[in-house]
Amino acid sequence: GDSVLAGYASGFLNLQIEHHMAPQMPMENLRKIRADSKKLALEFNVPYRELSFFEAIKLMLGGLYKTGRDELAIRHSYTDAAAAV
């Protein structure tokens, strides 16, 4: 089952689909609509992706790393171009 502690520790990454379906709902209550979310996704042939706590953290950290790396590359290209002038 879902761990409420893991939910709080991950910022409820495991409930992002439900959060976007019901943004005003308190995060700790989003688990209550998960079954309905899965059912709707299946009905409309929309992928419903579930990750474990560790998979979600790994995905989040990987995304942050890639974003930082890409941003630094852009900044270096600007400073290199400015230095060449």
N, CA, C and O atoms as a GROMACS GRO file, in nm:
protein
  340
    1GLY      N    1   0.080  -0.119   0.000
    1GLY     CA    2   0.000   0.000   0.000
    1GLY      C    3   0.085   0.125   0.000
    1GLY      O    4   0.208   0.121   0.007
    2ASP      N    5   0.017   0.234  -0.008
    2ASP     CA    6   0.084   0.364  -0.009
    2ASP      C    7   0.124   0.402   0.132
    2ASP      O    8   0.047   0.384   0.227
    3SER      N    9   0.242   0.454   0.145
    3SER     CA   10   0.288   0.504   0.273
    3SER      C   11   0.266   0.655   0.277
    3SER      O   12   0.315   0.728   0.191
    4VAL      N   13   0.192   0.700   0.376
    4VAL     CA   14   0.169   0.844   0.391
    4VAL      C   15   0.302   0.914   0.418
    4VAL      O   16   0.326   1.024   0.368
    5LEU      N   17   0.389   0.850   0.496
    5LEU     CA   18   0.520   0.908   0.524
    5LEU      C   19   0.601   0.925   0.395
    5LEU      O   20   0.662   1.029   0.373
    6ALA      N   21   0.600   0.822   0.311
    6ALA     CA   22   0.671   0.831   0.182
    6ALA      C   23   0.608   0.940   0.096
    6ALA      O   24   0.679   1.010   0.023
    7GLY      N   25   0.478   0.954   0.103
    7GLY     CA   26   0.410   1.061   0.029
    7GLY      C   27   0.458   1.198   0.070
    7GLY      O   28   0.493   1.280  -0.015
    8TYR      N   29   0.461   1.223   0.200
    8TYR     CA   30   0.510   1.353   0.248
    8TYR      C   31   0.658   1.372   0.214
    8TYR      O   32   0.699   1.481   0.174
    9ALA      N   33   0.738   1.266   0.230
    9ALA     CA   34   0.882   1.276   0.204
    9ALA      C   35   0.911   1.308   0.058
    9ALA      O   36   1.009   1.376   0.027
   10SER      N   37   0.824   1.259  -0.034
   10SER     CA   38   0.847   1.281  -0.177
   10SER      C   39   0.766   1.398  -0.232
   10SER      O   40   0.770   1.424  -0.352
   11GLY      N   41   0.695   1.467  -0.147
   11GLY     CA   42   0.610   1.575  -0.196
   11GLY      C   43   0.491   1.520  -0.273
   11GLY      O   44   0.437   1.586  -0.362
   12PHE      N   45   0.450   1.399  -0.239
   12PHE     CA   46   0.337   1.330  -0.301
   12PHE      C   47   0.356   1.312  -0.452
   12PHE      O   48   0.262   1.324  -0.530
   13LEU      N   49   0.481   1.282  -0.492
   13LEU     CA   50   0.509   1.254  -0.632
   13LEU      C   51   0.425   1.139  -0.684
   13LEU      O   52   0.394   1.133  -0.803
   14ASN      N   53   0.389   1.046  -0.595
   14ASN     CA   54   0.312   0.929  -0.636
   14ASN      C   55   0.166   0.962  -0.665
   14ASN      O   56   0.090   0.875  -0.706
   15LEU      N   57   0.126   1.088  -0.644
   15LEU     CA   58  -0.014   1.126  -0.666
   15LEU      C   59  -0.027   1.247  -0.759
   15LEU      O   60  -0.123   1.322  -0.749
   16GLN      N   61   0.069   1.266  -0.847
   16GLN     CA   62   0.066   1.383  -0.935
   16GLN      C   63  -0.052   1.380  -1.031
   16GLN      O   64  -0.110   1.485  -1.060
   17ILE      N   65  -0.088   1.263  -1.082
   17ILE     CA   66  -0.202   1.255  -1.172
   17ILE      C   67  -0.328   1.302  -1.100
   17ILE      O   68  -0.404   1.384  -1.151
   18GLU      N   69  -0.349   1.248  -0.981
   18GLU     CA   70  -0.467   1.286  -0.903
   18GLU      C   71  -0.463   1.434  -0.865
   18GLU      O   72  -0.566   1.501  -0.864
   19HIS      N   73  -0.345   1.485  -0.836
   19HIS     CA   74  -0.331   1.626  -0.801
   19HIS      C   75  -0.376   1.715  -0.917
   19HIS      O   76  -0.441   1.818  -0.896
   20HIS      N   77  -0.341   1.676  -1.039
   20HIS     CA   78  -0.379   1.757  -1.155
   20HIS      C   79  -0.526   1.739  -1.192
   20HIS      O   80  -0.584   1.824  -1.260
   21MET      N   81  -0.585   1.630  -1.148
   21MET     CA   82  -0.728   1.610  -1.170
   21MET      C   83  -0.812   1.686  -1.067
   21MET      O   84  -0.923   1.730  -1.096
   22ALA      N   85  -0.758   1.701  -0.946
   22ALA     CA   86  -0.831   1.766  -0.837
   22ALA      C   87  -0.733   1.855  -0.759
   22ALA      O   88  -0.699   1.823  -0.645
   23PRO      N   89  -0.689   1.967  -0.819
   23PRO     CA   90  -0.583   2.047  -0.757
   23PRO      C   91  -0.618   2.108  -0.621
   23PRO      O   92  -0.529   2.137  -0.542
   24GLN      N   93  -0.747   2.127  -0.592
   24GLN     CA   94  -0.785   2.185  -0.462
   24GLN      C   95  -0.793   2.082  -0.350
   24GLN      O   96  -0.801   2.118  -0.233
   25MET      N   97  -0.790   1.955  -0.386
   25MET     CA   98  -0.802   1.850  -0.284
   25MET      C   99  -0.674   1.844  -0.200
   25MET      O  100  -0.564   1.848  -0.256
   26PRO      N  101  -0.687   1.835  -0.068
   26PRO     CA  102  -0.567   1.822   0.015
   26PRO      C  103  -0.485   1.699  -0.026
   26PRO      O  104  -0.540   1.593  -0.056
   27MET      N  105  -0.354   1.716  -0.028
   27MET     CA  106  -0.266   1.611  -0.077
   27MET      C  107  -0.289   1.477  -0.007
   27MET      O  108  -0.284   1.372  -0.072
   28GLU      N  109  -0.314   1.480   0.122
   28GLU     CA  110  -0.330   1.353   0.195
   28GLU      C  111  -0.460   1.281   0.160
   28GLU      O  112  -0.477   1.165   0.196
   29ASN      N  113  -0.552   1.348   0.089
   29ASN     CA  114  -0.678   1.284   0.050
   29ASN      C  115  -0.677   1.234  -0.094
   29ASN      O  116  -0.770   1.166  -0.137
   30LEU      N  117  -0.573   1.265  -0.169
   30LEU     CA  118  -0.569   1.226  -0.310
   30LEU      C  119  -0.571   1.075  -0.330
   30LEU      O  120  -0.618   1.027  -0.433
   31ARG      N  121  -0.521   1.000  -0.232
   31ARG     CA  122  -0.522   0.854  -0.244
   31ARG      C  123  -0.664   0.800  -0.259
   31ARG      O  124  -0.685   0.694  -0.317
   32LYS      N  125  -0.762   0.875  -0.208
   32LYS     CA  126  -0.902   0.830  -0.212
   32LYS      C  127  -0.959   0.829  -0.353
   32LYS      O  128  -1.057   0.759  -0.379
   33ILE      N  129  -0.900   0.905  -0.445
   33ILE     CA  130  -0.953   0.908  -0.582
   33ILE      C  131  -0.863   0.831  -0.680
   33ILE      O  132  -0.887   0.833  -0.801
   34ARG      N  133  -0.761   0.764  -0.628
   34ARG     CA  134  -0.667   0.692  -0.715
   34ARG      C  135  -0.737   0.584  -0.799
   34ARG      O  136  -0.711   0.573  -0.919
   35ALA      N  137  -0.824   0.506  -0.739
   35ALA     CA  138  -0.893   0.399  -0.815
   35ALA      C  139  -0.976   0.458  -0.928
   35ALA      O  140  -0.977   0.404  -1.039
   36ASP      N  141  -1.044   0.569  -0.902
   36ASP     CA  142  -1.122   0.635  -1.006
   36ASP      C  143  -1.031   0.689  -1.116
   36ASP      O  144  -1.066   0.684  -1.234
   37SER      N  145  -0.915   0.741  -1.079
   37SER     CA  146  -0.819   0.793  -1.177
   37SER      C  147  -0.770   0.682  -1.269
   37SER      O  148  -0.764   0.699  -1.391
   38LYS      N  149  -0.737   0.568  -1.210
   38LYS     CA  150  -0.691   0.454  -1.290
   38LYS      C  151  -0.801   0.408  -1.385
   38LYS      O  152  -0.774   0.377  -1.502
   39LYS      N  153  -0.924   0.402  -1.335
   39LYS     CA  154  -1.037   0.359  -1.416
   39LYS      C  155  -1.059   0.452  -1.534
   39LYS      O  156  -1.080   0.406  -1.647
   40LEU      N  157  -1.053   0.583  -1.510
   40LEU     CA  158  -1.070   0.680  -1.618
   40LEU      C  159  -0.957   0.671  -1.721
   40LEU      O  160  -0.981   0.680  -1.842
   41ALA      N  161  -0.836   0.654  -1.674
   41ALA     CA  162  -0.722   0.640  -1.765
   41ALA      C  163  -0.741   0.520  -1.856
   41ALA      O  164  -0.717   0.528  -1.976
   42LEU      N  165  -0.783   0.409  -1.799
   42LEU     CA  166  -0.807   0.288  -1.877
   42LEU      C  167  -0.921   0.310  -1.978
   42LEU      O  168  -0.911   0.271  -2.094
   43GLU      N  169  -1.027   0.373  -1.931
   43GLU     CA  170  -1.144   0.399  -2.016
   43GLU      C  171  -1.109   0.487  -2.136
   43GLU      O  172  -1.160   0.465  -2.246
   44PHE      N  173  -1.022   0.586  -2.116
   44PHE     CA  174  -0.985   0.679  -2.223
   44PHE      C  175  -0.851   0.645  -2.288
   44PHE      O  176  -0.796   0.724  -2.366
   45ASN      N  177  -0.799   0.526  -2.257
   45ASN     CA  178  -0.673   0.479  -2.316
   45ASN      C  179  -0.558   0.578  -2.294
   45ASN      O  180  -0.480   0.607  -2.385
   46VAL      N  181  -0.550   0.629  -2.172
   46VAL     CA  182  -0.444   0.722  -2.133
   46VAL      C  183  -0.349   0.647  -2.041
   46VAL      O  184  -0.394   0.582  -1.946
   47PRO      N  185  -0.219   0.654  -2.066
   47PRO     CA  186  -0.126   0.583  -1.978
   47PRO      C  187  -0.136   0.632  -1.833
   47PRO      O  188  -0.144   0.752  -1.808
   48TYR      N  189  -0.134   0.540  -1.741
   48TYR     CA  190  -0.133   0.572  -1.598
   48TYR      C  191  -0.004   0.514  -1.542
   48TYR      O  192   0.008   0.393  -1.525
   49ARG      N  193   0.090   0.600  -1.514
   49ARG     CA  194   0.224   0.555  -1.474
   49ARG      C  195   0.236   0.554  -1.322
   49ARG      O  196   0.210   0.654  -1.256
   50GLU      N  197   0.274   0.440  -1.268
   50GLU     CA  198   0.296   0.428  -1.124
   50GLU      C  199   0.441   0.394  -1.099
   50GLU      O  200   0.499   0.308  -1.165
   51LEU      N  201   0.500   0.463  -1.002
   51LEU     CA  202   0.639   0.441  -0.965
   51LEU      C  203   0.647   0.415  -0.816
   51LEU      O  204   0.565   0.463  -0.738
   52SER      N  205   0.748   0.338  -0.777
   52SER     CA  206   0.773   0.322  -0.635
   52SER      C  207   0.834   0.452  -0.581
   52SER      O  208   0.872   0.539  -0.659
   53PHE      N  209   0.841   0.463  -0.452
   53PHE     CA  210   0.900   0.581  -0.389
   53PHE      C  211   1.041   0.605  -0.443
   53PHE      O  212   1.076   0.717  -0.480
   54PHE      N  213   1.121   0.499  -0.448
   54PHE     CA  214   1.260   0.514  -0.491
   54PHE      C  215   1.270   0.544  -0.641
   54PHE      O  216   1.357   0.620  -0.683
   55GLU      N  217   1.181   0.485  -0.721
   55GLU     CA  218   1.179   0.516  -0.864
   55GLU      C  219   1.143   0.663  -0.886
   55GLU      O  220   1.202   0.730  -0.971
   56ALA      N  221   1.047   0.712  -0.810
   56ALA     CA  222   1.005   0.853  -0.823
   56ALA      C  223   1.117   0.948  -0.783
   56ALA      O  224   1.142   1.047  -0.851
   57ILE      N  225   1.186   0.916  -0.673
   57ILE     CA  226   1.297   1.001  -0.630
   57ILE      C  227   1.409   0.998  -0.734
   57ILE      O  228   1.467   1.102  -0.766
   58LYS      N  229   1.440   0.880  -0.785
   58LYS     CA  230   1.544   0.867  -0.888
   58LYS      C  231   1.507   0.948  -1.012
   58LYS      O  232   1.591   1.019  -1.068
   59LEU      N  233   1.382   0.939  -1.055
   59LEU     CA  234   1.336   1.013  -1.172
   59LEU      C  235   1.345   1.164  -1.147
   59LEU      O  236   1.390   1.239  -1.233
   60MET      N  237   1.302   1.208  -1.028
   60MET     CA  238   1.306   1.350  -0.994
   60MET      C  239   1.450   1.402  -0.991
   60MET      O  240   1.479   1.506  -1.049
   61LEU      N  241   1.539   1.330  -0.925
   61LEU     CA  242   1.678   1.374  -0.916
   61LEU      C  243   1.745   1.372  -1.054
   61LEU      O  244   1.824   1.461  -1.086
   62GLY      N  245   1.713   1.272  -1.134
   62GLY     CA  246   1.766   1.268  -1.270
   62GLY      C  247   1.720   1.386  -1.352
   62GLY      O  248   1.797   1.444  -1.429
   63GLY      N  249   1.594   1.423  -1.338
   63GLY     CA  250   1.540   1.540  -1.408
   63GLY      C  251   1.606   1.668  -1.362
   63GLY      O  252   1.638   1.755  -1.444
   64LEU      N  253   1.627   1.682  -1.232
   64LEU     CA  254   1.695   1.801  -1.179
   64LEU      C  255   1.838   1.808  -1.230
   64LEU      O  256   1.886   1.916  -1.265
   65TYR      N  257   1.907   1.695  -1.233
   65TYR     CA  258   2.045   1.691  -1.282
   65TYR      C  259   2.051   1.732  -1.429
   65TYR      O  260   2.134   1.814  -1.468
   66LYS      N  261   1.961   1.675  -1.511
   66LYS     CA  262   1.960   1.706  -1.654
   66LYS      C  263   1.928   1.853  -1.676
   66LYS      O  264   1.992   1.918  -1.759
   67THR      N  265   1.830   1.906  -1.605
   67THR     CA  266   1.795   2.047  -1.619
   67THR      C  267   1.913   2.136  -1.583
   67THR      O  268   1.942   2.232  -1.655
   68GLY      N  269   1.981   2.106  -1.473
   68GLY     CA  270   2.098   2.184  -1.432
   68GLY      C  271   2.210   2.176  -1.533
   68GLY      O  272   2.272   2.277  -1.566
   69ARG      N  273   2.235   2.056  -1.582
   69ARG     CA  274   2.342   2.036  -1.682
   69ARG      C  275   2.311   2.114  -1.810
   69ARG      O  276   2.398   2.181  -1.864
   70ASP      N  277   2.187   2.105  -1.856
   70ASP     CA  278   2.148   2.175  -1.979
   70ASP      C  279   2.154   2.327  -1.960
   70ASP      O  280   2.198   2.399  -2.050
   71GLU      N  281   2.110   2.374  -1.844
   71GLU     CA  282   2.114   2.519  -1.816
   71GLU      C  283   2.258   2.569  -1.813
   71GLU      O  284   2.287   2.675  -1.867
   72LEU      N  285   2.347   2.494  -1.750
   72LEU     CA  286   2.488   2.536  -1.746
   72LEU      C  287   2.549   2.539  -1.886
   72LEU      O  288   2.629   2.628  -1.916
   73ALA      N  289   2.512   2.444  -1.971
   73ALA     CA  290   2.562   2.444  -2.108
   73ALA      C  291   2.516   2.568  -2.184
   73ALA      O  292   2.593   2.628  -2.259
   74ILE      N  293   2.390   2.606  -2.164
   74ILE     CA  294   2.338   2.728  -2.227
   74ILE      C  295   2.413   2.850  -2.177
   74ILE      O  296   2.453   2.936  -2.257
   75ARG      N  297   2.433   2.859  -2.047
   75ARG     CA  298   2.504   2.975  -1.990
   75ARG      C  299   2.648   2.982  -2.041
   75ARG      O  300   2.699   3.090  -2.069
   76HIS      N  301   2.713   2.866  -2.052
   76HIS     CA  302   2.851   2.865  -2.103
   76HIS      C  303   2.855   2.911  -2.248
   76HIS      O  304   2.948   2.981  -2.288
   77SER      N  305   2.755   2.873  -2.326
   77SER     CA  306   2.753   2.916  -2.466
   77SER      C  307   2.738   3.068  -2.475
   77SER      O  308   2.797   3.130  -2.563
   78TYR      N  309   2.660   3.128  -2.385
   78TYR     CA  310   2.644   3.274  -2.384
   78TYR      C  311   2.775   3.342  -2.343
   78TYR      O  312   2.818   3.438  -2.406
   79THR      N  313   2.837   3.290  -2.238
   79THR     CA  314   2.961   3.355  -2.192
   79THR      C  315   3.073   3.335  -2.292
   79THR      O  316   3.157   3.423  -2.310
   80ASP      N  317   3.077   3.219  -2.359
   80ASP     CA  318   3.178   3.196  -2.463
   80ASP      C  319   3.159   3.292  -2.579
   80ASP      O  320   3.255   3.347  -2.633
   81ALA      N  321   3.031   3.312  -2.618
   81ALA     CA  322   3.002   3.404  -2.729
   81ALA      C  323   3.036   3.547  -2.690
   81ALA      O  324   3.090   3.622  -2.772
   82ALA      N  325   3.005   3.585  -2.566
   82ALA     CA  326   3.036   3.722  -2.521
   82ALA      C  327   3.187   3.744  -2.513
   82ALA      O  328   3.234   3.854  -2.542
   83ALA      N  329   3.262   3.643  -2.474
   83ALA     CA  330   3.408   3.654  -2.463
   83ALA      C  331   3.473   3.667  -2.600
   83ALA      O  332   3.580   3.726  -2.613
   84ALA      N  333   3.407   3.611  -2.703
   84ALA     CA  334   3.464   3.615  -2.837
   84ALA      C  335   3.446   3.750  -2.905
   84ALA      O  336   3.507   3.776  -3.009
   85VAL      N  337   3.363   3.837  -2.847
   85VAL     CA  338   3.337   3.968  -2.908
   85VAL      C  339   3.444   4.068  -2.874
   85VAL      O  340   3.436   4.183  -2.917
   0.00000   0.00000   0.00000
